[in-house]
Amino acid sequence: MGGRRPAAGDGPDLAFVCAHAERAAAELTRRDVARALLAVSSGVALVALPALRRAMAEAGNPLSPAFWESARATLASIEAGTATFGDVRRWLEATGTEPVLLTRGSFLWADEDRRGPVAQEMFSRLVAYLEERVVSGEIDPEALLRGDPGALAAYEELQARWLGTPLPDGRVPGPVVTDEEDEELSADLDEEEAFALSELRRVLGGLPEPPARPADLARAAARLRELLRVPGYPGNVLRACAGFDEEPPPAGDADLWLSVLAGIAGPVSDLPEADDTLEEFTDLDRGLSEEDTTLAGLCAIQHADWLAAVTALVRFGPGVLATPERIARLVAESEDVGGDVGRGLDEIEIEIGDLGVGWDDDLDDTDDDLHATEVLFGPVVALWGLLGVVDDDEVLTPLGWWGLPKALERAWSPPG
């Protein structure tokens, strides 16, 4: 699978395909040929296709007429700009030895360049397993190519079983891959938070320290204690944000108030199971509850946006308008965010040949970005209002000016 990366202008002749797959011509599979064709420009691959087909036949490995016709049709649709990522994935999976990207059991393989060592190993093992099933006749690539529903279902089921079956060494492929991804995600999050924290401290270091507001804090903490006793919204969300369903709230006003405010920027836990009933999840017409929508929105806000919003508000000070729309503008105009905080959609790439077609590449549309940020900060401002960070007119209060930077620093600081 490693193979050499093709240079610009390389044509997929037989030698190229063999080098790309690291196999002799007689051992090449449909998947090997398909991946080599997708590794170069679709136009170049189309021109080289007839000669490659003849060379494969002369090598005693002709594959099938249906495969070659599907290759021509797929490459032509890519060249014409009508192919989608899903179209190409389905064609690749129809080779019979390309693992399904997303199984019915909701197991998702990461992009090839994002897989860790365990995922790479398990993916290679699954490819080898599928190759054995093709040789034995259990997998029929021709039926997959025709889109036969039974064959497609069996193909997915075969992989789902393999992912859940222990290997001779006792490891179960699906869970060990998921565990590795969870560890990598946690490490990435820790790294991103550490960088965001350093940026926050850098920006705040050049700003005056807001004065403490003990009287305002006492009133806000007293109101917060009442809210936390509310069984439904917003009490359940505030408890989940701060992790108070697992540990008792701190006694001190400052610790209590800052813990909840920090939790809004980095929720500690989810809603308890009692608040997420089975009926709510199975009744699709009901949609998500206000609590679920709020927590999902909080978790979706990137570190960069929190950093930009809070530092801008702190720089302007009490009296600045802090509506969701205004915060979205502040985030868009911020010059405080640098480095790698909050990697966004502009870094997402499709790396199957030149398959940059059939996609909306205008990911930086200003109006869409502003609207998305405004929507995400809507619940934030509502919760801030309950804590006294903003007043009834959604204007930053002196207490909010004092507490927001401290809460954000607490949210991103390592525990302990």
C-alpha positions as a printed Julia matrix, in Angstrom:
416×3 Matrix{Float64}:
   0.0     0.0     0.0
   2.85    2.38    0.66
   4.23    2.61   -2.9
   6.0     5.62   -4.27
   4.09    8.83   -4.62
   3.58    9.68   -8.3
   5.38   12.65   -9.72
   3.43   15.23  -11.67
   2.87   14.0   -15.22
   3.56   10.33  -14.46
   1.36    8.0   -16.46
  -0.08    4.87  -14.85
   1.61    2.25  -16.99
   2.12   -1.28  -15.65
   5.47   -0.45  -14.07
   3.91    2.51  -12.3
   1.01    0.45  -10.95
   3.37   -2.28   -9.72
   5.58    0.29   -7.99
   2.57    2.05   -6.47
   1.15   -1.22   -5.1
   4.55   -2.78   -4.36
   3.45   -5.96   -6.13
   4.27   -7.93   -9.25
   1.9    -7.6   -12.2
   0.44  -11.07  -11.7
  -0.49  -10.22   -8.09
  -2.19   -6.88   -8.73
  -5.77   -6.59   -7.53
  -8.56   -4.37   -8.8
  -7.98   -2.14   -5.81
  -4.28   -1.79   -6.68
  -5.12   -0.67  -10.21
  -7.91    1.64   -9.08
  -5.74    3.38   -6.5
  -2.93    3.85   -9.0
  -5.35    5.37  -11.52
  -6.68    7.75   -8.86
  -3.15    8.76   -7.87
  -2.65   10.74  -11.08
  -4.6    13.27  -13.09
  -7.85   11.81  -14.41
  -7.0    13.0   -17.91
  -3.6    11.29  -17.84
  -5.18    8.13  -16.43
  -7.84    8.07  -19.18
  -5.22    8.32  -21.91
  -3.12    5.55  -20.33
  -6.05    3.22  -19.62
  -6.13    1.19  -22.91
  -2.37    0.5   -22.83
  -2.55   -0.47  -19.16
  -5.39   -2.88  -19.88
  -3.39   -4.55  -22.66
  -0.29   -4.8   -20.46
  -2.29   -6.42  -17.66
  -3.7    -8.98  -20.11
  -0.23   -9.77  -21.44
   0.96  -10.25  -17.83
  -1.73  -12.9   -17.35
  -3.85  -10.73  -15.04
  -6.56   -9.26  -17.3
  -9.14   -8.44  -14.6
 -12.62   -8.13  -16.13
 -14.22   -6.07  -18.94
 -16.73   -4.67  -16.43
 -13.94   -3.37  -14.21
 -12.18   -1.61  -17.08
 -15.42   -0.06  -18.26
 -16.18    1.16  -14.72
 -12.67    2.63  -14.52
 -13.19    4.52  -17.77
 -16.6     5.81  -16.67
 -15.33    6.91  -13.25
 -12.29    8.68  -14.63
 -14.41   10.38  -17.28
 -16.84   11.68  -14.66
 -13.93   13.0   -12.6
 -12.49   14.71  -15.66
 -15.9    16.21  -16.49
 -16.29   17.53  -12.96
 -19.45   15.57  -12.19
 -17.98   12.96   -9.82
 -18.52   13.29   -6.09
 -16.35   11.9    -3.34
 -19.07    9.33   -2.63
 -19.12    8.19   -6.26
 -15.41    7.5    -6.23
 -15.5     5.84   -2.82
 -18.25    3.48   -3.97
 -16.27    2.57   -7.08
 -13.15    1.95   -5.04
 -15.03   -0.18   -2.51
 -16.59   -2.16   -5.36
 -13.13   -3.58   -6.1
 -13.89   -6.01   -3.28
 -10.79   -5.33   -1.22
 -11.17   -1.66   -0.26
 -12.61   -1.41    3.26
 -15.88    0.45    3.61
 -15.15    3.89    5.0
 -18.18    3.91    7.32
 -19.72    0.61    8.38
 -23.33    0.12    9.43
 -22.04   -0.32   12.94
 -20.86    3.32   12.76
 -17.16    2.46   12.65
 -15.37    5.15   10.65
 -11.87    4.82    9.22
  -9.86    8.04    9.46
  -8.36    9.53    6.32
  -5.28    7.63    5.19
  -2.82   10.33    6.19
  -4.42   10.68    9.62
  -4.28    7.05   10.72
  -2.03    6.09   13.57
   0.23    3.03   13.57
  -2.49    0.75   14.97
  -5.08    1.96   12.45
  -2.61    1.49    9.6
  -1.86   -2.04   10.77
  -5.52   -2.99   11.14
  -6.46   -1.44    7.82
  -3.74   -3.45    6.08
  -4.86   -6.6     7.87
  -8.44   -6.02    6.73
  -7.33   -5.49    3.12
  -5.44   -8.79    3.26
  -8.48  -10.5     4.79
 -10.73   -9.18    2.02
  -8.25  -10.35   -0.61
  -8.5   -13.84    0.82
 -12.3   -13.68    0.66
 -12.16  -12.63   -2.99
  -9.9   -15.58   -3.82
 -12.21  -17.95   -1.96
 -15.25  -16.59   -3.8
 -16.98  -15.28   -0.7
 -16.73  -11.75   -2.13
 -17.88  -11.21   -5.73
 -16.44   -7.92   -7.08
 -18.62   -8.17  -10.18
 -21.76   -8.15   -8.03
 -20.41   -5.2    -6.05
 -19.71   -3.37   -9.29
 -23.3    -3.93  -10.41
 -24.52   -2.5    -7.11
 -26.23   -5.73   -6.09
 -27.93   -4.9    -2.75
 -27.34   -8.35   -1.28
 -23.67   -8.35   -2.22
 -23.16   -4.85   -0.83
 -24.88   -5.73    2.45
 -22.84   -8.91    2.8
 -19.65   -6.98    2.05
 -20.34   -4.52    4.86
 -21.42   -7.26    7.27
 -18.24   -9.22    6.57
 -16.14   -6.22    7.56
 -18.24   -5.4    10.61
 -17.74   -8.97   11.88
 -14.0    -8.78   11.27
 -13.74   -5.5    13.17
 -15.43   -7.11   16.17
 -13.58  -10.46   16.11
 -10.45  -10.93   18.25
  -7.18  -11.5    16.39
  -4.9   -14.38   17.44
  -3.08  -11.99   19.79
  -6.38  -11.11   21.52
  -6.77   -7.61   20.13
 -10.14   -6.67   18.63
  -9.53   -4.47   15.56
 -12.41   -2.0    15.93
 -11.91   -1.11   19.6
  -8.1    -0.85   19.41
  -8.36    1.54   16.47
 -10.96    3.61   18.3
  -8.82    3.66   21.46
  -5.84    4.91   19.47
  -7.92    7.65   17.85
  -9.3     8.7    21.25
  -5.78    8.96   22.65
  -4.62   11.0    19.67
  -7.66   13.26   19.9
  -7.06   13.83   23.59
  -3.4    14.64   22.96
  -4.32   17.05   20.16
  -6.88   18.74   22.39
  -4.35   19.1    25.2
  -1.84   20.62   22.79
  -4.42   23.01   21.35
  -5.57   24.09   24.81
  -1.99   24.68   25.93
  -1.32   26.88   22.93
  -4.62   28.74   23.37
  -3.79   29.33   27.04
  -0.39   30.76   26.15
  -2.01   33.08   23.61
  -4.6    34.18   26.15
  -1.92   35.02   28.69
   0.1    36.84   26.04
  -2.83   39.06   25.1
  -3.98   39.65   28.67
  -0.45   40.53   29.71
  -0.73   43.76   27.75
  -4.1    44.76   29.21
  -4.97   46.33   32.58
  -6.25   43.98   35.29
 -10.03   44.45   35.72
 -10.96   45.32   39.34
 -12.68   42.72   41.49
 -16.42   43.07   42.03
 -17.14   41.33   45.39
 -20.67   42.69   45.79
 -21.65   41.87   42.21
 -20.05   38.45   42.56
 -22.0    37.68   45.74
 -25.31   38.55   44.07
 -24.45   36.52   40.96
 -23.35   33.53   43.03
 -26.56   33.61   45.09
 -28.65   33.6    41.93
 -26.48   30.83   40.46
 -27.08   28.61   43.49
 -30.81   28.95   42.89
 -30.43   28.08   39.21
 -28.35   25.01   40.02
 -31.23   23.64   42.06
 -33.58   23.81   39.06
 -34.16   20.23   37.83
 -34.55   21.15   34.14
 -33.05   23.83   31.91
 -30.97   25.87   32.6
 -29.9    24.22   35.85
 -29.07   20.88   34.23
 -26.9    22.54   31.57
 -25.02   24.66   34.09
 -24.4    21.6    36.29
 -23.16   19.6    33.31
 -20.88   22.43   32.16
 -19.21   22.62   35.56
 -19.3    18.87   36.27
 -21.46   19.34   39.36
 -23.46   16.18   38.65
 -20.31   14.23   39.48
 -18.8    16.41   42.2
 -20.42   18.84   44.66
 -20.21   22.56   43.88
 -17.52   24.56   45.7
 -18.67   26.61   48.65
 -16.93   29.88   47.84
 -18.67   32.43   45.64
 -15.7    32.97   43.32
 -14.92   29.28   42.88
 -18.55   28.44   42.23
 -19.19   31.24   39.75
 -15.89   30.86   37.87
 -16.28   27.06   37.69
 -19.63   27.41   35.92
 -18.42   30.22   33.66
 -15.32   28.17   32.75
 -17.55   25.17   32.07
 -19.48   27.14   29.47
 -16.21   27.53   27.53
 -15.28   23.89   28.13
 -18.11   21.64   29.31
 -16.85   19.08   31.82
 -19.59   16.48   31.37
 -22.73   15.6    29.43
 -26.29   15.59   30.68
 -27.03   12.7    33.04
 -28.9     9.76   31.54
 -32.04   10.74   33.42
 -32.21   13.89   31.3
 -31.71   11.98   28.03
 -34.51    9.45   27.9
 -34.76    6.7    25.32
 -38.06    8.15   24.12
 -36.36   11.43   23.23
 -33.75    9.69   21.11
 -36.18    7.37   19.31
 -38.79   10.07   18.56
 -37.1    11.72   15.59
 -39.96   14.17   15.07
 -39.32   15.8    18.44
 -35.81   16.95   17.53
 -33.09   17.76   20.02
 -34.0    19.26   23.37
 -32.88   22.74   24.33
 -30.33   21.21   26.69
 -28.8    18.96   24.04
 -28.72   21.77   21.48
 -27.06   24.11   23.95
 -24.35   21.65   25.01
 -23.67   20.61   21.41
 -23.23   24.25   20.46
 -20.86   24.94   23.34
 -18.71   21.95   22.4
 -18.58   23.08   18.77
 -16.96   26.47   19.47
 -13.26   26.39   18.64
 -10.55   27.62   20.96
  -9.71   30.36   18.47
 -13.23   31.76   18.59
 -13.34   31.74   22.4
  -9.95   33.45   22.48
 -10.96   36.1    19.95
 -14.32   36.79   21.6
 -13.11   37.05   25.18
  -9.98   39.08   24.47
 -11.96   41.53   22.34
 -14.6    41.99   25.03
 -11.98   42.44   27.72
 -10.12   44.98   25.6
 -13.29   47.06   25.1
 -14.36   46.68   28.73
 -17.72   47.16   30.48
 -20.47   48.66   28.36
 -19.49   46.94   25.09
 -22.34   45.25   23.27
 -21.98   41.47   23.54
 -24.82   40.18   21.4
 -24.17   37.0    19.39
 -24.06   39.1    16.21
 -21.54   41.52   17.71
 -19.37   38.67   19.01
 -19.36   37.09   15.55
 -18.04   40.38   14.15
 -15.41   40.64   16.88
 -14.23   37.1    16.14
 -14.03   37.81   12.39
 -12.08   41.02   12.94
  -9.78   39.74   15.68
  -6.03   40.06   15.31
  -5.32   38.3    18.59
  -5.52   34.77   17.21
  -2.35   33.31   15.79
  -0.47   30.08   15.29
  -2.36   26.81   15.13
  -5.32   27.64   17.38
  -8.52   26.22   15.96
  -7.6    24.58   12.69
 -10.57   25.07   10.39
 -12.24   23.79    7.26
  -9.64   25.36    4.99
  -7.23   22.58    6.0
  -9.53   19.78    4.86
  -8.21   18.23    1.66
  -9.33   15.47   -0.64
  -6.32   13.36   -1.54
  -7.69   10.96   -4.13
  -5.89   12.09   -7.28
  -7.23   15.41   -8.53
 -10.74   14.81   -7.22
 -11.28   18.46   -6.45
 -14.63   18.38   -8.21
 -18.24   18.23   -7.23
 -17.49   20.11   -4.01
 -18.2    23.61   -2.78
 -14.71   25.02   -2.33
 -15.94   28.41   -1.07
 -15.32   27.54    2.56
 -14.38   31.07    3.56
 -17.65   32.77    2.67
 -17.77   35.66    5.12
 -21.54   35.79    5.55
 -21.76   32.05    6.22
 -18.92   32.2     8.73
 -20.47   35.13   10.55
 -23.85   33.43   10.71
 -22.33   30.15   11.98
 -20.41   31.96   14.72
 -23.48   33.98   15.67
 -25.57   30.81   16.0
 -22.97   29.11   18.18
 -22.65   32.07   20.54
 -26.42   32.49   20.92
 -26.67   29.98   23.82
 -23.42   31.36   25.27
 -24.81   34.87   25.62
 -28.04   33.49   27.07
 -26.1    31.61   29.75
 -23.87   34.63   30.35
 -27.03   36.61   31.04
 -28.01   34.16   33.78
 -24.58   34.56   35.4
 -24.49   38.35   35.22
 -21.71   38.45   32.64
 -23.99   40.51   30.43
 -27.04   42.52   31.45
 -30.59   42.35   30.1
 -29.5    44.36   27.06
 -26.63   41.93   26.37
 -24.02   44.48   27.34
 -20.83   43.36   29.14
 -21.0    44.08   32.86
 -18.09   45.0    35.15
 -18.41   41.51   36.68
 -18.18   39.93   33.24
 -15.15   42.08   32.43
 -13.45   40.8    35.58
 -14.53   37.17   35.29
 -14.37   36.19   31.61
 -10.55   36.09   31.28
 -10.2    34.28   34.61
 -12.82   31.7    33.61
 -11.24   31.08   30.22
  -7.83   30.61   31.82
  -9.37   28.17   34.29
 -11.09   26.24   31.46
  -7.81   25.73   29.59
  -5.49   25.13   32.53
  -4.46   21.53   33.31
  -6.32   20.06   36.3
  -4.67   20.05   39.66
